[in-house]
């Protein structure tokens, strides 16, 4: 064990891991510290727009009833109770407006007590009942007992909530992958460096060696947990945030049952669950190490196994049992369970599986399994014939390509990517089927509701007409009649369009579906004269004018071009900050966005989903991890770089050869993956609609310009236009190509100075993450940062340009900036590597001369 621990510290991977934890925690702190707290605005929005509206309406109805016919004893007590609720709401709102959080806690308690008294009198608030009320009461009680007050949990600024936020990210699948990247290949490295043969000559059995390595890996997981907690507390404290109370409540919800635990217990649960999951995943890496031949294969297969196990478990409900070890990777779902068995049962299962797989690794025969029929015996190129040729850049790049091809790793990456594409398509197809089924079920349910509304409208018309005739005279009677005639006509139109849409779905008459969606969008935009139905309509403020006008324009585009609809929902669900009143109701907004998110398994739309979900970074990350090591891959114990230096080729040419080969292979491979995505979608469904509309945001600077040609939202400085899906995908692919060249250049440039491949890749990843975070604060200068363009979908659809109000953030500027920075790095790397080589040769010549003297 001591021997294994010493080796672990000598490799310095722990330093890299500590660096990643520090940078990630610091980035989390800086991100949230740059945001303004929105808790008070959200609370005020809920009080003003939800509670006070309903309380005021109930108070008005009871007051009118009292004036007209009087109140019975129960109603009189209800009126007193609802007035008490109103007073407590006004006091609560005033305390929040003055930022008096402790006083706000007191008035919130009075509101809850008054509401309980009102409910005892057979009254209730429809907008505040059930689980929401239960959570509010339990949380208020906990805060009072521990002398705390509400904090902004969405934008945390206290030590305990910041630690909870950072640990939620690092004690997750991301943390598991980090540990596998840094330590998962510890056994296979022994084989590659031939020290495994030395260990086998010692009087130590296999199970002792593997057992010691496994225990060392478990200690690494424990050390990682301690690092996350220590750094998560230290960084906010050092940077000036001293508020810390680990008794702050965390809500656990499972069905209709809730439990409240402290933040410290939440973090302890997360750490324990993560430890059990890491114990299991490290055993997978050890088992694969007994059969594989190189570290890259082990790392690739380990991460692939973990991700696929998690994804399949997430998809199929029968697999979500405690006996399945991959269920431990569903961290957020397990942590929200209220059962106390979470504290020990899941980690126990992870330990049992880990010991079982490690025992298997210790006792099974050691074999080398060659994936994809690769062989250790390589046939010579061109039948073994050699020819004299100049050492041009092309020949050096060809030499690098042959090395990659002979290693056989690129073919394994392609196989993994092909499997991921097929698996991803199956997930998208399943989602498409579910959304289409839910969509048609919703239409049928709406049809039943509309027919019921028609009957109720007819009954209401008779009642209202009789009342108007008896009490208000002929003029009122005619107004009421006109109002109901318009309303009933509107409901009949809705029924006709609904029936046409349902029939059109079965017969693939997409025009009828577009017509129904357009009709509903215009209804919510208050464009239709709907009589009494207008009282039931959604308002422009609920959805926001941007959402409504963009949704209407989208339907008109698809009707004009005959585009097949993508389900589900009739709105465009991503209008950046233009959500309307739901901006303060996060839960309702998330549900609405989910209901209106479009999914389709056609070839083009599947690729669109890959870009929107940032899945295009998976092939880029895999290829970068294989090809981005640059000169660092030639160092180490084998140190083939010294052999290459004996050849008549400069180190600067080696640098260029590796760089150009990596760029070409990476870009072409990414394009091949995208073509495979489209091909799979086309074979199993259809190619897709090239003309499908993609919303493109226009910044305020563009909208207010005199030559603006897009769609300006009424009474705002917001604007948009549409581009077709084909153009969106072409521009996204083009920008990805330049991003891939930029990141590859950074990695291989760093390999001039950094000795280890893992160090090169780690610093490249950290530089990319830090660059993206810093670019967000540049606003007016953001278009000059190459890291701004790493968020490809938000660059192509104009979202970043709109958020920063910087129209220069676009595809053309991005290509120019990425090309410029890439060219500068290439030139710098060329001269530095050449200079470094010249200095090395000079020092060697001087040393030889001194030896002779």
C-alpha positions in Angstrom: 0.0 0.0 0.0 2.8 2.4 0.9 4.5 1.6 -2.4 1.3 2.3 -4.4 0.6 5.5 -2.5 4.2 6.8 -3.2 3.7 6.0 -6.9 0.4 7.9 -6.8 2.0 11.0 -5.4 5.0 10.8 -7.7 2.8 10.9 -10.8 1.5 14.4 -9.6 -2.0 13.5 -10.9 -3.3 14.7 -7.5 -1.9 18.1 -8.2 -3.8 18.3 -11.4 -7.0 17.1 -9.7 -6.6 19.7 -7.0 -6.1 22.3 -9.7 -9.3 21.3 -11.5 -11.3 21.4 -8.2 -9.9 24.8 -7.3 -10.6 26.3 -10.8 -14.1 24.8 -10.9 -15.0 26.0 -7.4 -13.6 29.5 -8.1 -15.5 29.7 -11.4 -18.7 28.7 -9.5 -18.1 31.4 -6.9 -17.2 34.1 -9.5 -20.2 33.2 -11.7 -22.7 33.5 -8.9 -21.1 36.5 -7.3 -21.4 38.3 -10.6 -25.2 37.7 -10.6 -27.7 39.8 -8.8 -29.9 38.0 -6.3 -33.4 37.4 -7.7 -35.0 36.0 -4.5 -36.8 39.1 -3.5 -38.0 39.8 -7.0 -39.3 36.2 -7.3 -41.0 36.4 -3.9 -42.6 39.8 -4.7 -43.7 38.5 -8.1 -45.4 35.5 -6.5 -47.1 37.7 -3.8 -48.3 40.4 -6.2 -49.2 38.3 -9.2 -50.5 35.2 -7.6 -51.5 35.4 -3.9 -52.8 39.0 -3.8 -54.7 38.6 -7.1 -56.7 35.6 -5.8 -57.0 37.0 -2.2 -58.3 40.3 -3.6 -60.8 38.6 -5.9 -62.2 36.4 -3.0 -62.3 39.5 -0.8 -64.2 41.4 -3.5 -66.8 38.6 -4.0 -67.5 38.3 -0.3 -67.8 42.1 0.1 -70.2 42.4 -2.9 -72.2 39.5 -1.5 -72.4 41.2 1.9 -73.7 44.4 0.2 -76.3 42.6 -1.9 -77.9 39.9 0.2 -75.8 39.8 3.4 -73.5 37.0 4.7 -74.3 34.0 6.8 -72.1 33.4 9.9 -69.6 31.2 8.1 -69.2 33.6 5.2 -68.8 36.5 7.7 -65.9 34.7 9.4 -64.4 33.8 6.0 -64.4 37.5 5.1 -62.6 38.4 8.4 -60.1 35.6 7.7 -59.4 36.7 4.1 -58.9 40.3 5.3 -56.3 39.1 7.8 -54.6 37.2 5.0 -54.6 40.4 2.9 -53.0 42.4 5.7 -50.3 39.8 6.3 -49.5 39.8 2.5 -49.2 43.6 2.5 -46.9 43.5 5.5 -44.9 40.6 4.0 -44.5 42.5 0.7 -43.5 45.7 2.5 -40.8 43.9 4.5 -39.4 42.3 1.3 -39.4 45.7 -0.5 -37.4 47.2 2.3 -35.1 44.1 2.4 -36.0 43.3 6.0 -35.6 39.6 5.7 -36.2 38.7 9.4 -39.4 40.8 9.5 -40.4 39.2 6.2 -40.1 35.8 7.9 -42.4 36.9 10.7 -45.1 38.2 8.3 -44.8 35.0 6.1 -45.5 33.0 9.3 -48.6 35.2 10.0 -49.7 34.6 6.4 -49.4 30.8 6.8 -51.3 30.9 10.1 -54.1 33.1 8.7 -54.3 30.8 5.7 -54.7 27.8 7.9 -57.5 29.5 9.8 -59.2 30.4 6.5 -59.0 26.8 5.4 -60.6 25.7 8.7 -63.5 27.8 7.6 -63.8 25.8 4.3 -61.9 28.4 2.3 -58.8 27.9 0.3 -56.3 29.6 -2.1 -56.3 27.6 -5.4 -52.8 29.0 -6.2 -51.3 28.0 -2.8 -52.3 24.6 -1.6 -51.2 20.9 -1.4 -47.5 20.1 -1.6 -46.5 23.7 -2.2 -48.2 24.8 1.0 -46.8 21.9 2.9 -43.2 22.7 1.8 -43.6 26.4 2.7 -44.9 25.6 6.2 -42.2 22.9 6.9 -39.4 25.2 5.6 -40.7 28.2 7.6 -40.9 26.1 10.7 -37.3 24.8 10.2 -35.9 28.4 9.6 -37.6 29.7 12.7 -36.3 26.8 14.9 -32.7 27.4 13.7 -33.0 31.3 13.7 -32.4 31.5 10.0 -34.1 33.3 7.1 -34.7 32.7 3.4 -31.7 32.9 1.0 -31.6 32.9 -2.7 -31.0 29.3 -3.6 -30.9 29.8 -7.3 -28.1 32.4 -7.1 -26.3 31.4 -3.8 -24.0 33.8 -2.1 -23.3 32.1 1.2 -20.6 29.6 2.0 -22.9 26.7 2.7 -25.1 27.1 -0.4 -22.0 27.7 -2.6 -20.5 24.5 -1.3 -23.8 22.7 -1.9 -23.7 24.0 -5.5 -20.1 23.0 -6.3 -20.4 19.6 -4.6 -23.6 18.9 -6.6 -21.6 19.3 -9.8 -18.4 17.5 -8.6 -20.2 14.7 -6.7 -21.9 13.6 -9.9 -21.2 11.8 -13.1 -18.7 14.6 -14.0 -16.6 13.8 -10.9 -16.7 10.1 -11.7 -15.3 10.8 -15.2 -12.7 13.1 -13.8 -11.4 10.4 -11.5 -11.4 7.9 -14.3 -9.4 10.3 -16.5 -6.8 10.9 -13.9 -6.5 7.5 -12.1 -8.5 4.9 -14.0 -5.6 3.6 -16.0 -3.2 3.1 -13.1 -2.9 -0.7 -13.8 -2.6 -0.5 -17.5 0.2 2.0 -17.2 2.2 -0.6 -15.4 1.8 -2.9 -18.4 2.6 -0.2 -21.0 5.8 0.8 -19.1 6.7 -2.9 -18.5 6.9 -2.4 -14.8 4.1 -5.0 -14.5 6.6 -7.7 -15.5 8.9 -6.5 -12.7 6.1 -6.6 -10.1 5.3 -10.2 -11.2 8.9 -11.3 -10.4 8.4 -10.2 -6.8 7.0 -12.6 -4.2 3.6 -10.9 -4.3 0.4 -12.5 -5.6 -1.8 -10.9 -8.2 -4.7 -10.3 -5.8 -2.3 -8.5 -3.4 -1.1 -6.2 -6.2 -4.5 -5.5 -7.6 -6.1 -5.2 -4.1 -3.5 -2.6 -3.1 -4.1 -0.6 -6.2 -7.9 -0.8 -5.6 -7.6 0.4 -2.0 -5.3 3.2 -3.2 -8.0 4.2 -5.7 -10.6 4.2 -3.0 -8.3 6.4 -0.9 -8.1 8.7 -3.9 -11.9 9.0 -4.0 -11.9 9.9 -0.3 -9.2 12.5 -0.9 -11.2 13.9 -3.8 -14.2 14.3 -1.5 -12.1 16.1 1.2 -10.6 18.4 -1.5 -14.1 19.3 -2.8 -15.4 20.1 0.7 -12.3 22.0 1.8 -11.8 24.0 -1.3 -15.6 24.7 -1.5 -15.5 26.3 2.0 -12.1 28.0 1.6 -12.5 29.8 -1.7 -15.7 31.7 -0.8 -14.3 32.5 2.7 -11.0 33.8 1.3 -12.7 35.8 -1.4 -14.9 37.6 1.2 -18.1 35.6 1.8 -18.2 34.7 5.5 -21.9 33.8 5.8 -22.0 30.1 6.7 -24.7 28.1 8.5 -24.8 24.5 7.5 -28.2 24.1 9.3 -29.9 25.8 6.3 -32.7 23.5 5.1 -32.7 21.3 2.0 -36.0 20.0 0.8 -36.2 16.3 -0.2 -39.4 15.4 -2.2 -40.5 11.9 -3.1 -43.9 11.7 -4.5 -46.2 13.6 -2.1 -43.9 13.1 0.9 -41.3 15.7 1.9 -38.4 15.7 4.3 -36.2 18.5 5.3 -32.5 17.9 6.2 -29.7 20.3 6.9 -27.2 21.4 4.3 -24.4 19.5 6.1 -26.4 16.3 6.0 -27.2 16.8 2.3 -23.5 17.2 1.5 -22.6 14.2 3.6 -25.2 12.1 1.7 -23.9 13.3 -1.6 -20.3 12.5 -0.5 -21.3 9.0 0.6 -23.2 8.3 -2.5 -20.3 9.5 -4.6 -17.9 7.3 -2.7 -20.0 4.2 -3.4 -20.3 5.1 -7.1 -16.5 5.7 -7.5 -15.7 2.4 -5.7 -17.8 0.6 -8.3 -16.5 2.5 -11.3 -12.9 2.0 -10.4 -13.5 -1.7 -10.3 -14.7 -1.5 -13.9 -11.5 0.2 -14.9 -9.3 -2.4 -13.1 -11.3 -5.2 -14.8 -10.8 -3.7 -18.2 -7.1 -3.2 -17.5 -6.6 -6.9 -17.3 -7.6 -7.3 -20.9 -6.7 -4.1 -22.7 -3.3 -3.0 -24.1 -3.0 0.7 -23.6 -4.2 3.5 -21.2 -6.3 5.3 -23.9 -8.4 2.1 -24.5 -9.0 1.6 -20.8 -10.0 5.2 -20.2 -12.2 5.2 -23.3 -14.0 1.9 -22.5 -14.4 2.8 -18.8 -16.0 6.1 -19.5 -18.1 4.6 -22.3 -19.3 1.7 -20.0 -20.2 4.2 -17.2 -22.1 6.6 -19.5 -24.0 3.8 -21.4 -24.9 2.1 -18.1 -26.2 5.3 -16.7 -28.1 6.2 -19.9 -29.7 2.7 -20.3 -30.7 2.7 -16.6 -32.3 6.2 -17.1 -34.3 5.0 -20.1 -35.7 1.7 -18.7 -37.7 1.7 -15.5 -37.3 -2.0 -14.7 -33.5 -1.4 -14.4 -34.0 1.3 -11.8 -33.6 -1.0 -8.8 -31.1 -1.0 -6.0 -29.5 -4.2 -7.3 -28.3 -2.4 -10.5 -25.0 -0.7 -9.6 -25.4 1.9 -12.4 -28.5 3.4 -10.6 -26.0 5.0 -8.2 -25.0 7.4 -11.0 -28.5 8.9 -10.8 -27.2 11.2 -8.1 -29.8 14.0 -8.1 -32.8 11.5 -8.1 -31.3 9.4 -5.3 -30.5 12.5 -3.2 -34.1 13.7 -3.4 -35.4 10.4 -1.9 -36.7 10.9 1.6 -36.0 7.3 2.8 -33.1 7.1 5.3 -31.7 4.1 3.5 -30.1 6.6 1.1 -27.4 7.1 3.8 -26.0 3.6 3.5 -27.8 1.2 1.2 -26.7 2.6 -2.2 -23.0 3.0 -1.1 -23.2 -0.6 0.3 -24.3 -1.9 -3.1 -21.5 0.0 -4.7 -19.0 -1.6 -2.3 -20.3 -5.1 -2.9 -20.2 -4.7 -6.7 -16.7 -3.1 -6.5 -15.3 -5.9 -4.4 -16.9 -8.5 -6.7 -15.5 -7.0 -9.9 -12.0 -6.4 -8.3 -11.9 -10.0 -7.2 -12.7 -11.0 -10.7 -9.9 -8.8 -12.0 -7.5 -10.4 -9.5 -8.3 -14.0 -10.3 -9.2 -14.2 -13.9 -6.4 -15.1 -16.4 -4.6 -12.1 -17.9 -5.3 -11.8 -21.7 -4.8 -9.2 -24.4 -8.0 -8.7 -26.2 -7.5 -6.9 -29.5 -10.6 -4.8 -30.4 -11.7 -4.6 -34.0 -9.3 -7.3 -35.1 -6.2 -5.2 -34.6 -2.9 -7.1 -34.4 0.5 -6.6 -32.8 2.1 -7.6 -36.1 2.0 -4.7 -38.6 2.6 -5.3 -42.3 5.1 -2.8 -43.8 3.8 -0.1 -46.1 4.2 -0.6 -49.9 5.4 -4.1 -49.5 8.4 -3.1 -47.5 9.9 -1.0 -50.2 11.5 2.2 -49.2 12.4 5.3 -51.3 14.3 8.4 -50.8 12.1 11.5 -50.5 12.5 15.0 -49.1 11.3 15.6 -45.6 8.4 17.9 -46.6 5.6 18.9 -44.3 3.3 16.5 -46.2 5.6 13.5 -45.6 5.9 14.4 -41.9 2.1 14.6 -41.6 1.8 11.3 -43.5 4.3 9.8 -41.0 2.1 11.0 -38.1 -1.0 9.6 -39.8 0.6 6.2 -40.2 1.5 6.2 -36.5 -2.0 6.9 -35.5 -3.4 4.3 -37.8 -1.0 1.6 -36.7 -1.8 2.2 -33.0 -5.4 1.2 -33.8 -6.9 3.7 -31.4 -8.5 5.9 -34.0 -10.6 2.9 -35.2 -11.7 2.3 -31.6 -12.8 5.9 -31.2 -14.8 5.6 -34.5 -16.5 2.4 -33.2 -17.4 4.1 -29.9 -18.7 7.2 -31.7 -20.8 5.0 -34.1 -22.3 3.2 -31.1 -23.1 6.5 -29.4 -24.8 7.8 -32.6 -27.0 4.7 -32.8 -27.8 4.8 -29.1 -28.5 8.6 -29.3 -30.8 8.0 -32.2 -32.7 5.4 -30.3 -33.2 7.9 -27.4 -34.3 10.6 -29.8 -36.7 8.2 -31.5 -38.2 7.2 -28.2 -38.7 10.8 -27.2 -40.3 11.5 -30.6 -42.8 8.7 -30.2 -43.6 9.8 -26.6 -44.1 13.4 -27.6 -46.3 12.6 -30.6 -48.4 10.3 -28.5 -48.8 12.9 -25.7 -49.6 15.6 -28.4 -52.5 13.7 -29.9 -53.8 12.7 -26.5 -53.7 16.4 -25.5 -55.6 17.4 -28.7 -58.3 14.8 -27.9 -58.5 16.0 -24.3 -58.8 19.6 -25.5 -61.6 18.5 -27.9 -63.6 17.1 -25.0 -63.0 20.2 -23.0 -64.1 22.5 -25.9 -67.3 20.6 -26.4 -68.0 20.8 -22.7 -67.2 24.6 -22.9 -69.7 24.9 -25.7 -72.5 23.3 -23.6 -71.6 25.5 -20.6 -71.5 28.6 -22.8 -75.0 27.9 -24.2 -76.3 27.4 -20.6 -74.6 30.5 -19.5 -76.1 32.5 -22.4 -79.6 31.6 -21.3 -78.9 32.6 -17.7 -77.2 35.9 -18.6 -79.8 36.8 -21.2 -82.6 36.3 -18.7 -80.7 38.3 -16.0 -80.0 41.2 -18.5 -83.6 41.3 -19.6 -85.0 41.4 -16.1 -82.6 43.8 -14.5 -80.7 45.9 -17.0 -83.0 46.5 -20.0 -82.9 46.0 -23.7 -79.5 47.6 -24.4 -77.8 45.3 -21.9 -79.7 42.3 -23.4 -78.4 43.1 -26.9 -74.8 43.5 -25.7 -74.9 40.2 -23.8 -76.5 38.5 -26.8 -73.7 39.8 -29.1 -71.0 38.8 -26.6 -72.3 35.3 -26.3 -72.9 34.8 -30.0 -69.3 35.8 -30.7 -68.0 33.6 -28.0 -70.0 30.5 -29.1 -69.0 31.1 -32.7 -65.4 31.2 -31.6 -65.7 28.0 -29.6 -67.3 26.3 -32.7 -64.4 27.5 -34.8 -61.9 26.0 -32.2 -63.8 22.7 -32.3 -63.7 22.6 -36.1 -60.0 23.4 -36.2 -59.3 20.8 -33.4 -61.1 18.1 -35.3 -59.3 19.0 -38.5 -55.9 18.9 -36.6 -56.7 15.4 -35.1 -57.8 14.1 -38.5 -54.8 15.8 -40.1 -52.4 14.1 -37.7 -53.6 10.7 -38.8 -53.7 11.6 -42.6 -50.5 13.6 -42.4 -52.3 16.7 -43.5 -49.8 19.1 -41.8 -51.5 22.2 -43.0 -54.5 21.6 -40.7 -52.2 21.3 -37.7 -50.3 24.5 -38.6 -53.7 26.3 -39.0 -54.8 25.2 -35.6 -51.5 26.2 -33.9 -51.7 29.6 -35.7 -55.3 30.1 -34.6 -54.3 29.4 -31.0 -51.3 31.6 -31.1 -53.4 34.5 -32.4 -56.0 33.8 -29.7 -53.4 34.1 -26.9 -52.1 37.3 -28.6 -55.6 38.8 -28.3 -56.0 39.2 -32.0 -59.4 37.6 -32.2 -62.8 38.9 -31.2 -64.0 36.1 -29.0 -66.8 37.6 -27.0 -67.2 36.1 -23.5 -64.3 33.7 -24.2 -61.9 36.6 -23.9 -62.2 36.3 -20.1 -60.7 32.8 -20.3 -57.9 33.6 -22.7 -54.2 33.8 -21.8 -52.8 37.3 -21.9 -49.8 38.7 -23.7 -48.1 39.3 -20.4 -48.3 35.6 -19.4 -46.2 34.4 -22.4 -44.5 37.6 -23.4 -45.0 39.4 -26.7 -41.8 38.1 -28.1 -42.9 34.5 -27.6 -46.3 35.1 -29.1 -45.1 37.0 -32.2 -42.2 34.6 -32.8 -44.6 31.6 -32.6 -47.1 33.3 -35.0 -44.3 34.1 -37.5 -43.0 30.5 -37.2 -46.4 29.0 -38.2 -46.7 31.4 -41.1 -43.3 30.4 -42.3 -44.2 26.7 -42.2 -47.5 27.2 -43.9 -45.9 29.2 -46.7 -43.2 26.5 -47.3 -45.2 23.4 -46.6 -42.9 22.2 -43.7 -43.9 19.2 -41.6 -44.5 20.1 -38.0 -42.2 18.9 -35.2 -44.0 18.0 -31.9 -44.8 18.9 -29.3 -46.2 22.3 -28.2 -47.3 25.3 -30.3 -44.9 27.9 -28.9 -41.2 28.6 -29.4 -39.9 27.7 -26.0 -36.5 29.5 -25.8 -36.9 33.3 -26.1 -33.9 34.0 -23.9 -35.0 36.6 -21.3 -38.3 37.3 -23.1 -40.6 35.0 -21.1 -43.2 37.4 -19.8 -44.6 37.0 -16.3 -43.2 33.5 -15.9 -39.7 34.9 -15.4 -40.3 34.8 -11.6 -41.9 31.4 -11.5 -39.0 29.1 -12.3 -40.9 25.8 -11.9 -43.9 26.9 -14.1 -41.4 28.2 -16.7 -39.4 24.9 -16.7 -42.6 22.9 -17.2 -43.8 25.1 -20.0 -40.4 25.0 -21.8 -40.4 21.2 -21.5 -43.9 20.9 -22.9 -43.0 23.1 -25.9 -39.5 21.6 -26.6 -39.5 20.1 -30.1 -38.1 16.6 -30.8 -38.0 14.8 -34.1 -35.9 11.8 -35.3 -35.5 12.9 -38.9 -31.9 13.1 -40.0 -31.5 16.9 -40.1 -33.5 17.5 -36.9 -31.5 14.8 -35.0 -28.3 16.7 -35.9 -29.9 19.9 -34.8 -30.6 18.3 -31.4 -27.0 17.3 -31.2 -25.9 20.9 -31.6 -28.6 22.3 -29.3 -27.7 19.9 -26.5 -23.9 20.5 -27.1 -23.4 16.8 -27.9 -21.1 17.8 -30.8 -18.4 18.2 -28.2 -18.4 14.4 -27.5 -16.5 13.5 -30.8 -14.4 16.6 -30.5 -13.4 15.7 -26.9 -12.6 12.1 -27.8 -10.5 13.1 -30.8 -8.7 15.8 -28.9 -7.9 13.3 -26.1 -6.4 11.0 -28.8 -4.6 13.5 -31.0 -4.1 16.6 -28.8 -1.1 15.3 -26.9 1.3 16.6 -29.5 4.9 16.4 -28.6 4.1 15.2 -25.1 3.1 11.8 -26.5 6.7 11.3 -27.7 8.1 11.9 -24.2 7.8 9.8 -21.1 9.7 6.5 -20.4 9.8 5.5 -24.1 10.8 9.0 -25.1 10.6 8.5 -28.8 11.2 12.2 -29.3 14.9 11.6 -28.7 14.9 9.1 -31.5 13.1 11.5 -33.8 15.7 14.1 -33.1 18.4 11.8 -34.5 16.7 12.0 -37.9 17.3 14.9 -40.3 14.1 16.7 -39.2 13.7 19.7 -36.9 11.5 19.8 -33.9 9.5 22.7 -35.5 8.7 20.4 -38.5 7.6 17.7 -36.1 5.4 20.3 -34.4 3.8 21.3 -37.7 3.4 17.7 -38.8 1.5 16.7 -35.6 -0.6 19.9 -35.7 -1.7 19.6 -39.3 -2.4 15.9 -39.0 -4.4 16.4 -35.9 -6.4 19.2 -37.4 -7.3 17.4 -40.6 -8.2 14.1 -38.8 -10.3 15.9 -36.1 -12.3 18.1 -38.5 -12.9 15.4 -41.1 -13.9 12.9 -38.3 -16.4 15.3 -36.8 -17.9 15.9 -40.3 -18.1 12.1 -40.8 -19.9 11.7 -37.5 -22.4 14.4 -38.4 -23.0 12.7 -41.8 -23.6 9.4 -40.0 -26.2 11.1 -37.7 -28.0 12.3 -40.8 -27.7 9.0 -42.6 -29.1 7.0 -39.6 -32.0 9.4 -39.3 -32.7 9.2 -43.0 -32.6 5.4 -43.2 -34.8 4.9 -40.2 -37.2 7.8 -40.7 -36.6 10.6 -43.3 -34.1 13.2 -44.3 -36.0 16.1 -42.8 -37.1 19.5 -43.8 -34.3 21.8 -45.0 -36.7 24.8 -44.8 -37.7 24.1 -41.1 -37.5 27.6 -39.4 -34.9 28.2 -36.7 -35.4 31.3 -34.6 -32.6 33.8 -34.8 -32.4 36.6 -32.2 -31.5 40.1 -33.2 -29.7 42.4 -30.7 -31.1 45.7 -29.7 -28.4 47.5 -31.6 -29.6 45.8 -34.8 -33.3 46.4 -34.1 -33.0 50.1 -33.6 -30.8 50.6 -36.7 -32.3 52.3 -39.7 -31.7 49.4 -42.1 -33.2 46.7 -39.9 -35.2 44.1 -42.0 -36.2 41.6 -39.3 -39.4 41.3 -37.3 -39.5 44.0 -34.6 -41.7 43.1 -31.6 -44.4 45.7 -31.0 -43.6 48.3 -28.3 -40.1 46.9 -27.6 -36.6 47.0 -28.9 -36.6 43.2 -29.3 -36.5 41.6 -32.7 -35.9 38.3 -34.6 -35.8 36.6 -37.9 -35.8 33.0 -39.1 -33.1 31.0 -40.9 -33.8 27.5 -42.3 -32.6 24.4 -40.6 -30.2 23.5 -43.4 -28.4 26.8 -43.2 -28.2 26.5 -39.4 -26.5 23.1 -39.6 -24.1 24.2 -42.3 -23.1 27.3 -40.3 -22.8 25.3 -37.0 -20.6 22.7 -38.7 -18.4 25.3 -40.3 -17.9 27.1 -36.9 -17.2 23.7 -35.2 -14.5 23.1 -37.7 -12.7 26.3 -36.8 -13.3 25.7 -33.1 -11.8 22.2 -33.5 -8.7 23.7 -35.2 -8.4 26.3 -32.5 -8.6 23.9 -29.6 -6.2 21.4 -31.3 -3.7 24.2 -31.9 -3.9 25.2 -28.2 -3.3 21.6 -27.1 -0.3 20.9 -29.4 1.2 24.4 -28.7 1.1 23.6 -24.9 2.8 20.2 -25.6 6.0 22.1 -26.4 6.3 23.1 -22.8 4.4 20.4 -20.8 5.9 17.0 -20.5 2.8 14.8 -19.8 0.0 14.3 -22.2 -2.6 14.4 -19.3 -1.2 17.7 -18.3 -1.6 19.1 -21.8 -5.2 17.9 -22.1 -6.1 19.1 -18.5 -4.7 22.6 -19.1 -6.4 22.8 -22.5 -9.7 21.9 -20.9 -9.2 24.4 -18.1 -8.1 27.2 -20.5 -11.3 26.6 -22.5 -13.5 26.7 -19.5 -11.8 29.8 -18.0 -11.9 31.5 -21.4 -15.6 30.9 -21.8 -16.3 32.2 -18.3 -14.2 35.3 -18.7 -15.6 36.1 -22.2 -19.1 36.4 -20.7 -18.0 39.6 -18.9 -16.4 41.3 -21.9 -19.7 42.5 -23.4 -18.5 45.1 -25.9 -15.2 43.2 -26.6 -16.6 39.7 -26.4 -16.5 39.3 -30.2 -12.7 39.5 -30.1 -12.3 36.6 -27.7 -12.0 33.2 -29.5 -13.6 31.5 -26.5 -16.9 33.3 -27.0 -17.4 31.1 -30.1 -17.2 27.8 -28.2 -20.9 28.1 -27.5 -21.7 27.3 -31.1 -25.6 27.1 -31.0 -25.9 30.4 -29.2 -23.6 32.1 -31.6 -25.4 30.8 -34.7 -28.9 31.7 -33.4 -27.7 35.2 -32.2 -28.5 34.5 -28.5 -25.1 35.6 -27.3 -25.1 38.7 -29.5 -28.6 39.6 -28.1 -27.7 39.0 -24.4 -24.5 41.1 -24.7 -26.1 43.6 -27.2 -23.1 43.0 -29.4 -24.1 42.2 -33.0 -20.4 41.6 -33.9 -20.7 38.2 -32.3 -21.6 36.3 -35.4 -20.3 33.5 -37.7 -18.1 35.7 -39.9 -16.4 37.4 -37.0 -16.0 34.1 -35.2 -14.2 32.5 -38.2 -11.9 35.5 -38.5 -11.0 35.6 -34.8 -10.5 31.9 -34.6 -8.4 31.8 -37.7 -6.3 34.7 -36.5 -5.6 33.3 -33.1 -4.9 29.9 -34.5 -2.4 31.3 -37.0 -0.6 33.2 -34.3 -0.4 30.1 -32.1 0.9 28.1 -35.1 3.6 30.6 -35.9 4.6 31.0 -32.2 4.8 27.2 -31.8 6.9 26.9 -35.0 9.5 29.4 -33.9 9.5 28.4 -30.2 9.9 24.7 -31.0 12.7 25.5 -33.5 14.4 27.9 -31.1 14.1 25.4 -28.3 15.6 22.6 -30.4 18.5 24.9 -31.5 19.3 25.8 -27.9 19.2 22.1 -26.9 21.5 21.2 -29.8 23.9 24.1 -28.8 24.0 22.9 -25.2 24.7 19.4 -26.3 27.5 20.5 -28.5 29.0 22.6 -25.7 28.8 19.7 -23.3 30.6 17.4 -25.8 33.3 20.0 -26.4 33.8 20.3 -22.6 34.1 16.6 -22.3 36.7 16.5 -25.0 38.7 19.2 -23.4 
